Each structure stands twice: as structure tokens, then as C-alpha cells.
Amino acid sequence: MNYSIYELLFFLFCYSFLGWCAEVIFMAARTGRFTNRGLFNVPFSLSYGVAMDILLLLQPTMAGNYLLLAVIYVVITSAVAQIAGEITWRVTKTRLWELDEKSLYAGRLRGFFSAVFLALCALVEMLLIQPLLFFLVKIIPKLVLRIVTLALSALALVDFITVFYVVRRHPLPQSVLGLEESLKGQQTGIGTWISERLWKRLRRAYPNLREAEGGQEENRRNYVFARGLCFDKYVWVFFACALFGYLFEVLFVGLSTGVWMNRSSVIYGPFSIIWGFGGVILTMLLHRLDHMEDRYIFIGGMFLGGTYEYMCSVISEVVFGTVFWDYSDMPFNIGGRTNLLFCIFWGIMSLVWVKMLYPRLSSLIERIPPMTGKIVTWVFLALMICDLALSGIVLLRYVERCDGVPAENAIDEFLDYQYPDDFVEFVWPNMHLSQPGDADSKYSDPLWMQD
């Protein structure tokens, strides 16, 4: 895949901002508050952007050589980080990354595991975020793209010159803690503004969070992350059920049929979205029945689960023109979308979930440190949204290819190259396109392709 200089600059600044966000989030989890990171007033950590641009240029030359690609990821990310540290030393005369264990920055680039961690972060960005950024850069008009990238380049250059001038006029202390204190009085730019706004917004949303992280011991004991039923609890329930559902389906299908296949709902990650949302819905609607007799929970779960499974089948066929499961050959089926046996399974699972699994899972979730829990919740949620968006786009393009629609633009060409038919069929091996002759099928084409 060939990129223009303006596209590479656009990716550089996007990943520099994401890298800055990652550092802010990591330090917030450790210290309990949001602070600006790095020497720049603008919210950029350019080493992340440089590393990702290098990987974007090298990756197409190593297609299929996954071992070499893994080594390159580790080498490039760690090398760029070390070079960034050396440049920082030349500018500030302070080593930020070779520190004592008690330092605020300790462990940032410590040995092999730190390099592997950076490489894994780069891999996640390459798989989940890069395709979406590629779609965005192809949608933006070329003139607008050039103006934006040149303006950001000028802003970063001016900001670097300003920081360099301030450091030369007012030498920074040799210790990292002293450096941080000195920078607090100098960093009044966009990065600091964003950090302060994030912290104030978080305190308004969770008034007790600041006391829970940095207050007295009694306050920390009294504050519980995701207490009761709340948004954070639902997010963790979703991920737990999505992972458990994936593992259950893989084992159930493998042991019952002897065929081991991928049962994930998304392009990347072992997650079954059907199970994830199902767990959230059952938790929302059945938690009030936990004190009632088992039969009421069983009946409620049986009807809710059967209806939910039927609706998911209809939605996937209407929107994408695909069928992921078909129970037409099973007795007591309803349009091939669900059947009596699986409705009974839903009832049993609902009873086990409400009486046994959810109380234990809820107790484990509420033991998570508050600030760490908030950050992990939103990071996981953002990555899942990217995964879902990418999966939907890939699936829609797969349906187009099956219908003989040729690639009409750079985005279609990218999807055809990056996610060919054999890859899509490996991710969703049980999927087939809906045809006019299918049982109860009213949509031979996806809804978005119909007149």
C-alpha cells in the first residue's frame, strides 16, 4: 500500500496524539490524576507517530512472514523510543527513561518486556485503528488534507522551538521530579488544557473519585468501583459474557461435532457480541427477580433469550444479507432462527447467571481500583467500537464481492487486499449469504443495498 507524504504526516500526528493519550492514561492510572506528558505544549508524543509511520512503510514488504514482522515491531518501537530519549537528553540534559524504581517515570522502557509491550500496542493500532484512519484520510479532500498536515507540522515545529528556547534560557533540573515541577510552570499549552479539562470532567461525573484515589484511607475504603448496576458494570459484564460465550461456543461445537472453528463475532479478538449483549440484557431485566423462585427466572430467561436470538438473526440478515446460524433441520424451530431446545438452554443459563455467576462476577468487578477501573473501561470500550466498526465495513465489502461488485475506490481496494474472502470466511466460517430460497428469508440483498 503506497502512501503520499501528506498521508504519512497525517498518520504521524494522529498516532502522536494517540501516544500522548496513552501516556496520560497510564500515568493517571498510577497517580490518580491527569497531567500533561512530555515536553511539548501541544498534545503530541512524536516518537509514537514516527514509529508507526516506519512500520506502515515496512509492513507490506514482509507480508506473510509473521515471525520477522514480530521482531521488526519490537525492534522499531524500542529503537525509536530510545532515540527519542536521547534527543530529550540533548535538549533538556535530563534522562527521562533510565531512572530509579521510585521515580514517577520508572519502568517506561525497562528491558525486554517494555519493548514487547510497546510492540503489542503498535500491533493493536495497526490492526484496529489504522484501517479506520485510512478510510478517513481517503474521505478528506486532498487540499484540506494538505492544509491540515502543513498547519500541524508548523505548529509542532514552532512548539519545539519554543520549548528549546525556554530550556536554553532557563536550564531544567537534573532530576526527573524536579523537571516535572519545572515544566508545570511552563506548560500552559493545549496538552495541559486537555489534561485539566479531562480531570475536571471526571470529577464532575464521579464526585468521590478524587478522594478514592488520593484521599484518606477511609475514603478509599468507602468508594467502590461500579457499585450496583451502572454503566461501568454493564461494560464489564458485556466483555465477560462476550469472552465466556466465545469459549463456550468453541468448546460446544468442537466437542459435539468434532469441528473446531472460530466463533468470534468481530475481526479481532475472542468475543461473541451476541453473548455480550445477551448478558447485559439478562442482567438489566432479570436482576430484580434474584429473590424470586427459580421457575420465574427460568421462564423469563427462556422467553427473553429466545426472542433475543431470533431478533439477532433477523437483524444480521436484514442489515448485512448474511445468515450466521440456521436451525431449520432441528425440531420445534421458529423460522430456523431459534428453537425450543435453545430456548430451554437460555432459561437454564439465565437461572445460573442470576443465582450464581453474576453475584460473584459483580463482587470481583467492584474490587478493581476506581481510577484504574474507569480508565480500563473506556479503553476497552473504545477498542471494541473500533473493532465493531471495522468488522461491519469488512463484512459489507465481502457481500459486495460475492455479488460481483468490483472495487470502485481506494477504500474498496484496501479492503479487498487486507481482508480477502479466505480471511473473512476463516473469521466467520459458519456464515453464508441469504438467498431468496432460504427459509422465511425476505431479503436476498442487505437492506443498505436495496432500492
C-alpha positions as CSV (number, residue, x, y, z in Angstrom):
1,M,0.0,0.0,0.0
2,N,1.5,3.3,-1.1
3,Y,1.1,6.5,0.9
4,S,1.7,10.1,-0.1
5,I,3.8,12.3,2.1
6,Y,0.7,14.2,3.3
7,E,-1.0,10.9,4.3
8,L,2.1,9.8,6.2
9,L,2.2,13.2,8.0
10,F,-1.5,12.8,8.8
11,F,-0.9,9.4,10.3
12,L,2.2,10.7,12.2
13,F,0.1,13.3,14.0
14,C,-2.8,11.0,14.7
15,Y,-0.6,8.4,16.3
16,S,1.4,11.1,18.1
17,F,-1.8,12.3,19.7
18,L,-2.9,8.7,20.5
19,G,0.5,8.0,22.0
20,W,0.2,11.2,24.1
21,C,-3.3,10.0,25.3
22,A,-1.8,6.5,26.1
23,E,0.8,8.1,28.4
24,V,-1.7,10.4,30.0
25,I,-4.0,7.4,30.7
26,F,-1.1,5.2,32.0
27,M,0.1,7.9,34.4
28,A,-3.5,8.7,35.5
29,A,-3.9,5.0,36.5
30,R,-0.7,5.2,38.5
31,T,-1.0,8.6,40.2
32,G,-4.8,9.2,40.3
33,R,-5.0,12.3,38.2
34,F,-4.5,13.5,34.6
35,T,-1.3,15.5,33.8
36,N,0.3,16.7,30.6
37,R,3.1,14.4,29.4
38,G,6.3,15.2,27.6
39,L,7.9,18.5,26.8
40,F,5.6,19.7,24.1
41,N,2.8,22.2,24.8
42,V,0.7,20.6,22.0
43,P,-0.7,17.1,22.9
44,F,1.8,15.1,20.8
45,S,4.3,12.4,21.6
46,L,6.1,12.3,18.2
47,S,8.0,9.2,18.8
48,Y,4.8,7.1,18.6
49,G,3.9,8.7,15.3
50,V,7.4,8.2,13.8
51,A,7.4,4.5,14.9
52,M,4.0,3.9,13.3
53,D,5.0,5.6,10.0
54,I,8.1,3.4,9.8
55,L,6.0,0.3,10.4
56,L,3.5,1.3,7.8
57,L,6.2,1.6,5.2
58,L,7.9,-1.7,6.2
59,Q,4.9,-4.0,6.8
60,P,3.9,-4.5,3.1
61,T,7.4,-5.8,2.3
62,M,7.0,-8.6,4.9
63,A,3.6,-9.9,4.0
64,G,3.2,-13.4,5.3
65,N,6.4,-13.5,7.3
66,Y,4.8,-13.1,10.7
67,L,7.9,-14.1,12.8
68,L,10.1,-11.5,11.1
69,L,7.2,-9.0,11.4
70,A,7.0,-9.5,15.2
71,V,10.8,-9.0,15.5
72,I,10.6,-5.8,13.4
73,Y,7.7,-4.5,15.6
74,V,9.8,-5.0,18.8
75,V,13.0,-3.5,17.3
76,I,11.4,-0.4,15.7
77,T,9.3,0.6,18.6
78,S,12.1,0.2,21.2
79,A,14.7,1.8,18.9
80,V,12.5,4.9,18.2
81,A,11.8,5.2,21.9
82,Q,15.5,5.1,22.8
83,I,16.3,7.7,20.1
84,A,13.5,9.9,21.5
85,G,15.1,9.6,24.9
86,E,18.5,10.5,23.5
87,I,17.0,13.6,21.8
88,T,15.3,14.6,25.0
89,W,18.6,14.3,26.8
90,R,20.3,16.6,24.2
91,V,17.6,19.2,24.6
92,T,17.0,19.1,28.4
93,K,20.1,17.4,29.7
94,T,17.8,15.0,31.7
95,R,17.3,11.3,31.2
96,L,13.6,10.6,31.4
97,W,13.7,6.8,30.9
98,E,16.7,5.4,32.8
99,L,15.6,6.0,36.3
100,D,15.4,4.7,39.8
101,E,12.4,2.4,40.6
102,K,10.9,5.1,42.9
103,S,10.8,7.6,40.1
104,L,7.4,8.7,38.7
105,Y,8.6,7.5,35.2
106,A,10.0,4.2,36.4
107,G,9.6,1.2,34.1
108,R,8.6,3.1,30.9
109,L,11.2,1.5,28.8
110,R,12.7,-1.2,31.1
111,G,14.1,-4.1,29.3
112,F,12.6,-6.7,27.1
113,F,9.1,-6.7,28.4
114,S,8.7,-2.9,27.9
115,A,9.8,-3.3,24.3
116,V,7.3,-6.2,23.8
117,F,4.5,-4.1,25.4
118,L,5.2,-1.2,23.0
119,A,5.2,-3.6,20.1
120,L,1.8,-5.0,21.2
121,C,0.4,-1.5,21.4
122,A,1.7,-0.8,17.9
123,L,0.1,-4.1,16.7
124,V,-3.3,-3.1,18.1
125,E,-3.1,0.3,16.4
126,M,-2.1,-1.3,13.1
127,L,-4.9,-3.8,13.2
128,L,-7.8,-1.8,14.6
129,I,-7.0,1.9,14.2
130,Q,-5.0,2.1,11.0
131,P,-7.8,0.8,8.7
132,L,-10.2,3.4,10.1
133,L,-7.6,6.2,9.8
134,F,-7.0,5.0,6.2
135,F,-10.7,5.3,5.4
136,L,-10.7,8.8,7.0
137,V,-7.7,10.0,5.0
138,K,-9.3,8.9,1.8
139,I,-12.5,10.7,2.5
140,I,-10.8,14.0,3.3
141,P,-10.3,16.2,0.2
142,K,-6.7,16.4,-0.8
143,L,-6.5,20.2,-0.5
144,V,-7.9,20.0,3.0
145,L,-5.5,17.2,3.9
146,R,-2.5,19.2,2.8
147,I,-3.6,22.3,4.7
148,V,-4.2,20.4,7.9
149,T,-0.9,18.4,7.8
150,L,1.1,21.5,7.0
151,A,-0.6,23.5,9.7
152,L,0.1,20.7,12.3
153,S,3.7,20.5,11.1
154,A,4.2,24.2,11.5
155,L,2.5,24.1,15.0
156,A,4.8,21.2,16.1
157,L,7.9,23.0,14.8
158,V,7.1,26.3,16.5
159,D,6.3,24.5,19.7
160,F,9.6,22.6,19.7
161,I,11.5,25.8,19.0
162,T,9.7,27.5,21.9
163,V,10.4,24.6,24.3
164,F,14.1,24.5,23.2
165,Y,14.4,28.3,23.7
166,V,12.8,28.2,27.2
167,V,15.0,25.3,28.2
168,R,18.2,27.0,27.0
169,R,17.3,30.3,28.8
170,H,16.2,28.5,32.0
171,P,18.1,25.2,32.4
172,L,15.9,22.4,33.8
173,P,16.9,20.5,36.9
174,Q,18.8,17.2,36.5
175,S,16.2,15.1,38.5
176,V,13.1,13.9,36.8
177,L,10.9,15.0,39.6
178,G,12.5,18.4,39.5
179,L,12.0,18.5,35.8
180,E,8.3,17.8,36.2
181,E,7.9,20.5,38.8
182,S,9.7,23.0,36.5
183,L,7.6,22.1,33.5
184,K,4.4,22.6,35.4
185,G,5.1,26.4,35.4
186,Q,6.0,26.3,31.7
187,Q,3.4,24.0,30.1
188,T,0.3,26.1,29.5
189,G,-0.5,24.9,26.1
190,I,-3.1,22.6,24.6
191,G,-1.8,19.5,26.2
192,T,-2.1,20.9,29.7
193,W,-5.6,22.4,28.9
194,I,-6.8,19.0,27.7
195,S,-5.4,17.3,30.8
196,E,-7.1,19.7,33.1
197,R,-10.4,19.5,31.3
198,L,-10.3,15.7,31.5
199,W,-9.7,15.7,35.2
200,K,-12.4,18.3,35.9
201,R,-14.9,16.3,33.7
202,L,-14.1,13.1,35.5
203,R,-14.5,14.7,39.0
204,R,-17.9,16.1,38.0
205,A,-19.0,12.7,36.7
206,Y,-17.6,10.8,39.7
207,P,-17.5,13.3,42.7
208,N,-15.9,10.8,45.1
209,L,-13.2,9.6,42.7
210,R,-10.5,12.0,43.6
211,E,-10.9,11.2,47.3
212,A,-10.9,7.5,46.4
213,E,-7.6,7.7,44.7
214,G,-5.7,10.3,46.6
215,G,-7.6,11.0,49.8
216,Q,-7.7,9.4,53.2
217,E,-7.6,5.7,53.7
218,E,-11.2,5.7,55.0
219,N,-12.4,7.4,51.8
220,R,-10.6,4.9,49.6
221,R,-12.3,2.0,51.5
222,N,-15.7,3.6,51.2
223,Y,-15.5,4.2,47.4
224,V,-16.4,1.2,45.4
225,F,-15.9,1.0,41.6
226,A,-19.0,0.1,39.6
227,R,-21.2,-0.3,42.7
228,G,-24.6,-1.8,41.9
229,L,-25.9,-1.7,38.3
230,C,-24.3,1.2,36.4
231,F,-22.7,1.9,33.0
232,D,-19.3,0.7,34.1
233,K,-20.7,-2.6,35.5
234,Y,-22.6,-3.2,32.2
235,V,-19.4,-2.7,30.2
236,W,-17.5,-5.3,32.3
237,V,-20.5,-7.7,32.1
238,F,-20.5,-7.3,28.3
239,F,-16.9,-8.2,27.9
240,A,-17.0,-11.0,30.4
241,C,-20.1,-12.6,28.7
242,A,-18.6,-12.0,25.2
243,L,-15.4,-13.8,26.2
244,F,-17.2,-16.6,28.0
245,G,-19.7,-17.0,25.2
246,Y,-17.0,-17.4,22.7
247,L,-15.2,-20.0,24.7
248,F,-18.4,-21.9,25.4
249,E,-19.4,-22.0,21.7
250,V,-15.9,-23.1,20.6
251,L,-16.0,-26.0,23.1
252,F,-19.6,-26.9,22.5
253,V,-19.3,-27.0,18.7
254,G,-15.9,-28.7,18.8
255,L,-17.0,-31.5,21.3
256,S,-20.4,-32.1,19.7
257,T,-19.4,-32.1,16.0
258,G,-15.6,-32.7,16.1
259,V,-15.1,-29.5,14.1
260,W,-13.1,-26.7,15.8
261,M,-13.8,-23.3,14.4
262,N,-13.6,-19.7,15.2
263,R,-16.8,-18.4,16.8
264,S,-15.9,-14.7,17.3
265,S,-18.3,-12.0,16.1
266,V,-15.6,-9.5,15.3
267,I,-12.5,-9.4,13.1
268,Y,-10.0,-9.3,16.0
269,G,-10.4,-10.8,19.5
270,P,-12.2,-13.8,21.0
271,F,-15.6,-12.0,21.6
272,S,-19.1,-13.1,20.8
273,I,-21.2,-9.9,20.6
274,I,-24.4,-11.9,20.8
275,W,-23.4,-13.3,24.2
276,G,-22.1,-10.0,25.4
277,F,-25.3,-8.0,24.7
278,G,-27.3,-11.0,25.9
279,G,-25.6,-11.0,29.3
280,V,-26.2,-7.2,29.6
281,I,-29.9,-7.6,28.7
282,L,-30.5,-10.5,31.1
283,T,-28.7,-8.6,33.9
284,M,-30.8,-5.5,33.3
285,L,-34.2,-7.3,33.1
286,L,-33.8,-10.3,35.4
287,H,-31.7,-8.8,38.3
288,R,-35.0,-7.8,40.1
289,L,-36.0,-11.5,40.1
290,D,-33.0,-12.8,42.0
291,H,-35.1,-13.1,45.2
292,M,-37.9,-15.0,43.5
293,E,-38.3,-18.7,42.9
294,D,-36.2,-20.4,40.3
295,R,-39.0,-21.1,37.9
296,Y,-39.8,-17.5,37.4
297,I,-36.2,-16.7,36.4
298,F,-36.1,-19.8,34.1
299,I,-39.3,-18.8,32.3
300,G,-38.3,-15.2,32.0
301,G,-34.9,-16.2,30.6
302,M,-36.3,-18.7,28.2
303,F,-38.6,-16.2,26.5
304,L,-36.1,-13.3,26.7
305,G,-33.3,-15.5,25.3
306,G,-35.4,-17.0,22.5
307,T,-36.7,-13.6,21.4
308,Y,-33.2,-12.0,21.6
309,E,-31.7,-14.8,19.4
310,Y,-34.5,-14.5,16.9
311,M,-34.1,-10.7,16.7
312,C,-30.3,-11.0,16.2
313,S,-30.8,-13.4,13.3
314,V,-33.3,-11.1,11.6
315,I,-31.1,-8.0,12.1
316,S,-28.0,-9.7,10.7
317,E,-29.9,-10.9,7.6
318,V,-31.7,-7.5,7.0
319,V,-28.6,-5.3,7.5
320,F,-25.8,-7.5,6.1
321,G,-27.6,-10.0,4.0
322,T,-25.9,-12.9,5.8
323,V,-27.1,-15.8,7.9
324,F,-24.8,-16.9,10.8
325,W,-26.9,-19.8,12.1
326,D,-29.8,-21.9,10.8
327,Y,-31.8,-24.3,12.9
328,S,-34.2,-25.3,10.1
329,D,-33.2,-29.0,10.4
330,M,-34.0,-29.1,14.2
331,P,-37.4,-29.9,15.6
332,F,-39.6,-27.1,17.1
333,N,-37.6,-24.4,15.3
334,I,-39.0,-21.0,14.7
335,G,-38.1,-19.9,11.1
336,G,-34.7,-21.5,11.5
337,R,-33.7,-18.6,13.7
338,T,-34.2,-20.3,17.1
339,N,-35.8,-23.4,18.5
340,L,-37.4,-24.8,21.7
341,L,-34.2,-26.6,22.8
342,F,-32.1,-23.5,22.7
343,C,-34.9,-21.5,24.4
344,I,-34.6,-24.0,27.3
345,F,-30.8,-23.5,27.3
346,W,-31.4,-19.7,27.6
347,G,-33.7,-20.4,30.6
348,I,-31.1,-22.6,32.3
349,M,-28.3,-20.1,31.6
350,S,-30.4,-17.3,32.9
351,L,-31.0,-19.1,36.2
352,V,-27.3,-20.0,36.6
353,W,-26.4,-16.4,35.7
354,V,-28.7,-14.7,38.1
355,K,-28.3,-17.0,41.0
356,M,-24.6,-18.0,40.8
357,L,-22.4,-16.3,38.2
358,Y,-23.4,-12.6,38.3
359,P,-23.1,-12.1,42.1
360,R,-19.6,-13.5,42.0
361,L,-18.6,-11.5,38.9
362,S,-20.1,-8.3,40.3
363,S,-18.1,-8.8,43.5
364,L,-14.9,-9.2,41.5
365,I,-15.6,-6.1,39.4
366,E,-16.2,-3.9,42.5
367,R,-12.7,-4.8,43.8
368,I,-11.0,-3.1,41.0
369,P,-9.2,0.2,42.0
370,P,-11.5,3.1,41.0
371,M,-9.3,5.1,38.7
372,T,-7.9,2.0,37.0
373,G,-11.4,0.7,36.5
374,K,-12.6,3.9,34.9
375,I,-9.6,4.0,32.5
376,V,-9.7,0.3,31.5
377,T,-13.5,0.6,31.0
378,W,-13.2,3.4,28.4
379,V,-10.1,2.0,26.7
380,F,-11.8,-1.4,26.2
381,L,-14.9,0.3,25.1
382,A,-13.1,2.4,22.5
383,L,-11.2,-0.6,21.1
384,M,-14.4,-2.6,20.9
385,I,-16.2,0.2,19.0
386,C,-13.3,0.3,16.5
387,D,-13.4,-3.5,16.2
388,L,-17.2,-3.5,15.6
389,A,-16.9,-0.7,13.0
390,L,-14.1,-2.4,11.1
391,S,-15.9,-5.7,11.2
392,G,-19.1,-4.2,9.8
393,I,-17.2,-2.5,7.0
394,V,-15.3,-5.7,6.1
395,L,-18.5,-7.7,6.1
396,L,-20.3,-5.3,3.9
397,R,-17.5,-5.3,1.4
398,Y,-17.4,-9.1,1.4
399,V,-21.1,-9.2,0.5
400,E,-20.4,-6.8,-2.4
401,R,-17.6,-9.0,-3.7
402,C,-19.9,-12.0,-3.5
403,D,-22.4,-10.1,-5.6
404,G,-19.7,-9.3,-8.2
405,V,-19.3,-5.6,-7.3
406,P,-15.8,-4.5,-8.3
407,A,-13.6,-2.2,-6.3
408,E,-14.6,1.4,-7.1
409,N,-12.2,3.4,-5.0
410,A,-9.1,3.2,-2.8
411,I,-11.1,2.1,0.2
412,D,-12.6,-0.9,-1.6
413,E,-9.1,-1.8,-2.9
414,F,-7.7,-1.6,0.6
415,L,-10.5,-3.9,1.9
416,D,-10.0,-6.4,-0.9
417,Y,-6.3,-6.5,-0.3
418,Q,-6.3,-6.5,3.5
419,Y,-9.4,-8.7,4.1
420,P,-9.8,-11.1,1.2
421,D,-12.6,-13.8,1.1
422,D,-10.5,-16.5,2.7
423,F,-9.7,-14.3,5.7
424,V,-13.4,-13.4,6.1
425,E,-14.5,-17.0,5.8
426,F,-12.0,-18.0,8.4
427,V,-13.3,-15.4,10.9
428,W,-16.9,-16.4,10.2
429,P,-16.8,-20.0,9.0
430,N,-20.5,-20.6,9.7
431,M,-21.7,-17.7,7.7
432,H,-23.5,-17.9,4.4
433,L,-25.3,-15.3,2.3
434,S,-29.0,-15.1,2.5
435,Q,-30.7,-16.3,-0.7
436,P,-34.3,-15.9,-1.9
437,G,-34.9,-19.6,-1.4
438,D,-33.8,-19.6,2.3
439,A,-36.5,-20.4,4.8
440,D,-38.5,-17.3,5.7
441,S,-35.9,-15.1,4.0
442,K,-37.4,-11.9,2.6
443,Y,-34.0,-10.2,1.9
444,S,-31.8,-11.6,-0.8
445,D,-29.7,-8.4,-0.5
446,P,-28.7,-6.4,2.6
447,L,-31.0,-3.5,3.5
448,W,-28.3,-1.0,2.6
449,M,-28.2,-2.4,-1.0
450,Q,-31.9,-2.4,-1.7
451,D,-33.7,0.3,-3.6
